[in-house]
Amino acid sequence: MSEAEKEKYIPRLKTYYRQTVRPELLKQFGLTNLLAVPRLVKIVVNIGVSEAKENIKALDIAAEELAQITGQKPAVRRAKKSISNFKLRKNMPIGLMVTLRGDRMYEFFDRLVNIAMPLIRDFQGLSTHSGFDGRGNFNLGLKEQYIFPEVNIEKSDKARGMNITIVTTAKNNQECQALLAAMGMPFKKDHKV
């Protein structure tokens, strides 16, 4: 893409939020100010790579996969202290983290909800009883990275789980659930927060 095309490009989900979701939430919660409407702030993706203690190549493979999934280079997270029972030394690499904001955040959320989640085996929807933290944020755990089509299964050494934290400006669980449901997050229909 040229610089002019990058400036014109707006993610599909961001446009959908501005044109459809924001006015809908404005009416639903009886708000008068557009800035009071809940919105996405950031998405944090974490992968634990415990086998990096013995095999540092596992960390490189996991970092490459996470970079393909998110479109951003992950930061290596290191152990804060030594724990002898886990054969862990201080400053050993044990995980990877990516914080997505802006257009990349909307692109990742769109791919997560519309492409990756339908590929989860026996997926019935996300539970509304767990995952919310009471402050308007949502946590989601995935068992394997293979649900993302960007990951090449032949090059991958093993399935790794990941934790995805969606941070919003919502004040409580109800506002957060309403925002995420309006943006396409597949919650189970029979439960409410």
N, C-alpha and C positions, 0 to 999 in steps of 0.2 A: 504494500500500500504506500502511496505517496503521502507526503505531509498534509496536503489538502484533503485527501480522502480520510486520513485519520482524524482530522478536525471535524469533518462532517459526520462521521460515524457515531451513532448512538445505539447502544444495545437494545434489542427488541424488548426485553423485560423492563428496562428503564423507561422506555416510552410507554409501555403498558401500565407501569406504576403511576406515571404522571397523568395519563389520560383517563384511566379507568379506576385503579385501586384507590388513589388519593381522594377523589371526589366521593367514592363509595364509603370510605372510612370516615370522611368528614361528616357525612350525614349520619352514619351508624353511631358514632360516639357524640354527636351534637357539638362538634368543635366549630369555632369561628375563625381560627387562624390556621393557615396552611402549614405553618411551621410546627404546629402542635400535633399534626398527624404522624403516627408512627412510621418509621422508615428504616431501611437496612443501614447499618453503620459499617460493619466489616464482617468477614467470614474468616475464621482461623481453622486451618487444617493441620492436624498433628498425626504423625506416625511414630510409633515406638519401634526401634530396631535393636532389640536386646542381643541379637546374635552378632552385632558389631563388635562385641567384646573379643570374640575369637576370630571373626572374619570381617575385616574392614571393607572388603569388596561388597558385602551385603549392604553397607551404608551407601556406597556409590550407586548400586542398582536401585535402591529405594529412593535415593535423591533424584535420579534420572526419571523414574516413574512419576514421582510427585511433581516434578517440573513439567512433565508432559500433561498431567491431569489439570494442573492449575495455571500453566502458562507463566510461571514465575519460579525463580531459583529458590529452593528452600534453605532455611537457616539450620545449621546443625546445633542441636541442643546437647549440652554436656552435663554429666553427673555433678551435682553440687557438693556431694560428700562421698566418702568411701563407705561401702557396706560390704563387710567380709562374707556374709552369708550368700550374697548374690555375686561374689567374685567381682565386685565393682570398685574401681579406683576413682578418686576425685579427678574431674576433667576428662573422663572417658566419654566418647560420643555414644549417646544412647537413643537419640531420636531426631526427628526432623519436624520443622514447623514452617508454615507459610501463612502470612496475613494478607488477605485480599481486600482491596478497597476500590471504590469507583467502578469503572467499566468492567474491569476483570472480575470484580465481585458479582456483578449482575450476570456476566457471561457464565461464570462457574455455577451460580444458583440455577440458571436456566438449564444448563446441561445436567446438573444433578437431579432436578425435578422432572424434566421432560425426557431425558435419555437414559440416565443411569438407574434411577429408582424403578422404572418399569422392568429392568433386567434382573432385579433381585428375585431369586427363586421363592415362590409361595408368598409373595408380598401382599399383605392385606390392608396396608395403610399404617401410618405411624400412630402410636398411642398418644393420647393427649394427657395421660396421667403421669407420664415420666418424660423427662427431657427439658421441661421448663424449669427455670431456676427462681422464679418469683420476682425477678427484676426486669422481665421483658426479653430474656435471652433464651435460645433453644440449643440443646446439645443433641447430637445424633452420632451414633456409633455404627460403622460399617465393618463387616467381617472380612471383606476382601476388596482389593482394588480392581479386580477384573471386570466389575460392572461398568467401568469407564471404557469406552471404545478406544481411547488414546493409548492404552497400555497394550504392549505387544506381549502376548502370553509366552511365546517361544523364548524371548530374552529374559523373562522374569524367572527368578529362582524359587520363589514361594509366595503364597498368598499372605498379605499383610492387612491387618485391620487399621482403620483410621478413625479419629474422632474429629467431627466437624462441629464447630461452635458458631452459631449465627447470632451476632450481636445487633440489637435493634434499639431504637429510642423509645420503645413502648414502656409504659409505666408498670404494667402487670402482665400476668399470664394471658388474660382474656384479650388484651390489645395485641399482644404478640401473636397469639393463635389466629386472630382475625386477619392480621397483616399477612402472615405466612400462608394461610388458607386462600386468601384473595389472590396471592401471587402464584398459586398452583401447588403448594405443598400438600401431598396426599395424606390427610388425617383420616382416622376411622370415623365414620359418620355417626355412630351411636353414642359417642362420648363427647362431653363438653368439659372445659376446665372449670 
